[in-house]
């Protein structure tokens, strides 16, 4: 039976990856900084092996890691993903250091495969079809740190003759998302009868359901695919269209305040993404239509409220 070690398991995408691995028959150990796993994994906590590291230092859990002997490390943990922390140099440097030390531990233990969660922020704003060969030009320290972690962990693993894959995640959505992101915040406000304050929403974005993202990580591991992959739906949709669909599903009478919020200076206006490499090398493609996924997500938030 295959064994996984997952960082960031209690996060939005991390929890989905853990559940997918369990469904596919993996044994899963998760890195925990506290005793509690969090509500996203509460239902499957008994199926997981916790590896504690309260300090967040790789050296603290290295012995437990060696004892577990995973086939694959899924590194999804990352501090400071919110906009207020994306240019925090100390925080982002700490993320790079942790990723590098984790990859070195994998190399020392001859762990066959390291799969990391990258970000669209590595590319920076682009007004073209983004393929994996596009030159990264990050405009935030978060994006620069993700890019640095990608390059350094890749070299550590490949110099040891081991496999490395890096999935650059664009926008994901679904039940259990971080409440401050656009879609969860919009849904919550509309369900409460509020008038959301929005940008002009002239962007065209690519949204991928979190369950499809989780399948991609599992497929990369299962197929042994290596290299850098764009993880997105491959469908560019006007953001205003998405916002209107959510509003109309909840309450068509609520007024939306388009243009009340200015764009950020580095606002991403287009997400035109090629996922062809991931489809070919990992036999993956998304299965959730955006319209269906949004309805399911709204139903989830409605049941919680």
N, C-alpha and C positions, 0 to 999 in steps of 0.2 A: 504493500500500500504506500502511495506517495505521501511524503511529509512536507509540510509548508511551515515557514516562519514568517509571520506578518507583522509589520510595524504599522502604526496608524489604524489599527483594526477597529477602533471605536468611532472613527470618522465616517463621513457620509459614504464615500466610495469604498473605504477600507472595509466597512461592515458588509457592504454588498459583495465584495470580493470574498470575504470569509464565508458568507452563506453559500455563495456559488461553489467554492471549493468543497465545502461539506457535502453539498448536493452531489458533487462529482466523485465523492468517495475518498477525498483527501483526509489525512490526519493533520490537524492544524494547531500550531502553537502561536500564541499572540503575545506581543510585548505589551506589558501594562506598567504604567507609572503609578497607578493606584490599585487598590485591591478590587474595586468595583470596575466592571467592564463598561457600564453605561447602558442606557435603555435600548440603543440600536441592536445590541447583541444579547440582551437579556434572555430571549427565548432559546438561544443556542449555547449559553454560557457553559452548560454541563458537558457539551461536546468538545470544548476547547481546553488546551493545556496552557495555563497562564505562565508566563515568564516575567518575573517582576524586576523592574529597574527603576527604583524611586528617584534616583539621581539623574536618570536619562543618559548615563554614560555607558558606552559599549563595554568597557572593561567590567562593569558590574554584572552583566548577564552573559559574559563570554563562556564561562564554564557550563552554564545551563544550555547555551546554544550548542556547544560541542557535544553535550550529552544527548541532545535531541536529534542531532545529525539530519538536518532538513535536506531534501532534494532541491528545494527552491526557496529563495528568499524573495518575498514581495515587500518592497520598501515603499510604503505609502505615507509614512509619518512625516510631517513637516510643520514646524511652528511658524506662526506669523503669516498666514495666507490672507488675512483681511487687509483692506486697503490702507488702514492706518499703520500697519506694520511692514508694508512691502518695501519700504526704503530704510528699515532699521538694520544698519550694517552689522551690528554685533549679533543680532538674532539670526540674520540670514547666513552669516559666516559660521555660526554654530550649527546650522542645518547642514552646510557643506561638510564640516568636520565630522559630524555624526555619520553622514552617508559614506564618506571616505573610510572611516574606521570600520563601519559595518562591512563594506566591500573587502577591506583587508582581512577582516575576520573570516569572511567567506573563502578568500584565497588561502589563508592559513589552514582552514579546515577542509579544503578541497570540496566545498559546497558547489555542486555542478552548475547552479543557475541563479543569477541575480536579476530580478525584474523591478525596475524603478518607475515611479510615477513622476513624469515630467509635466510641463505646462506649455500652453500656447504662449505664455509670457516670454518664453525663450526666443520666439521669433520677433516679438515686438509687433506694433501695428503694421499690417500689410494690406495693400490694395490690389491683390492678385491671388491666383490659385496657389495655395501653400502646399508644396510637396516637401518631403523630408530633405531634399537637396537644397532647399531655400536657405540662404545665409542667415543665421540668427543675429538679430540686432535688438536685444532686450533694452527696454527703456526704464525698467525698475531694477532695484537690487534683488528683488525676489526672482525676476526672470534671469538675471545674471547668475544668481546662486544656483538656480535649477540647472542652468546650462553648465556651470562649473561642476556640479555634482554628476551630471550626465557624463561629461568627458572624463573626469577622474575615475569614477567607478567603472566605466567601460574599460579604461586602460588597465586598471588593477586586475580586473577579471580576465581580460584577454591576454595579458602578459603571463598569466598563470595557466593559460589554455582552457579557461572556463567560459561559460556562456553568459552573455549580457544582453538584456533588452531594456528599452526605455520608451515608455508610452507617453507621448505629449498630449495631455488632456486639454480639450477645448471646453466648451460649456456643457455641464451635465445638469440634470434635473430629476425630480422624483420625490416620493414620500421620504421624509426624514432628512431633507436637505438642511443646510445651515440656515437658520431663520432670517439672517440679515441679508442674504442674497436676494437678487431682484424678484425672481418668481415666487419664492415662499413669502417674502414680504408683501408682494402685491396680492397674493391669494388671501393671506391673513387679513389684510386691510379690507379687502372687498367682502369677505365673510363677516366682518364686523360692521359693514355698512359705511365705511369711511371712503373719502375721495382721495385716491392715491396721487401724490405729487411726483411727476415723472419728467424725464428729459423729453425732447421732441420725439424720441424713439425712431429716429431715421436709420438706425443701424440695421444691417442684415447679418444675423447671427446663425450659428450652427448649434443646436441643442440635441444632446444625446441622452437617452434615458439611462439612469444609473445601473439598471440591471443589464443593459447591453454593454455598458462599460465593464462591468464585472465579468461578463462572459469573455470579453476581449482579453483580459488579464489571464484568465484560465486557459484560453485557447493558445495564447503565446507560450505558456508553460507546457501545455500538452503537446504542441507541435514542435517545440524546440526552436521556435523562430528567434532570430537574433537581429540586433541593430536597433535603429530608431524608428518609431512608428507614430503617425498621427492617429489620435483616438477621437473620432467625431462621427457624426451621422453622415457627413458628406452632402448634406442638404442645407443650402443657404436660404434662410427664411426671413422676411422683414419682421423686425422686432415688434413693430406696431401691430402687425397681424396677430402675433402671439398674444400680446397684451389684450387686444380686443376679444380674442377667443376666450381668454380667461374671464374677462369682465362679462361677456355675454353668457357664459356658462353659469356664472354665479348670480348676476343681477344686471340685465341690460340697461336698467334705468340709472345706474350710478354713473356720474360724470367723471371722466378721466382728465386730469389736469396736465395735458401734454405741454412741454416747454417750461414748466414751473421750476425745473432743476437744470442748471447748466451742465454741459458735458465736462468731463475731466480733461485736463490739458493733453493727456496721452490716451484719450478715449479710443477704443477699438471700434471702428465703424463697419468693418467687414470681416466676416469669417467665411472665407471661401477655401474649403479644405479638401485635399485629396486623401482618401483612405485606401487607395488601391493597393498600396504595399501591404497593409495589414490584412486586407481581404485575400490577397494572393498567398502570403507567406504563413498566415495563421488560420486560413479557412474560416474567416469571421465576417459577418455582416450584421448590422442592426436589424432587430425584428419588431421593434415597437414604433408604430406610427406616432408622430408628434401629437396629432389631435387626440388619439386614444390615450397616450401617456399623460397628457395634460388633464383629461377628464378623470383618470385614475388618481392623479396627484391631488386634484381638488377634492375628490371624494375622501381621500385619506385625511386631509386637513380638516374637512368638515366633520368627520367622525371624531376627531380628537377634540374639536371645539364644542 
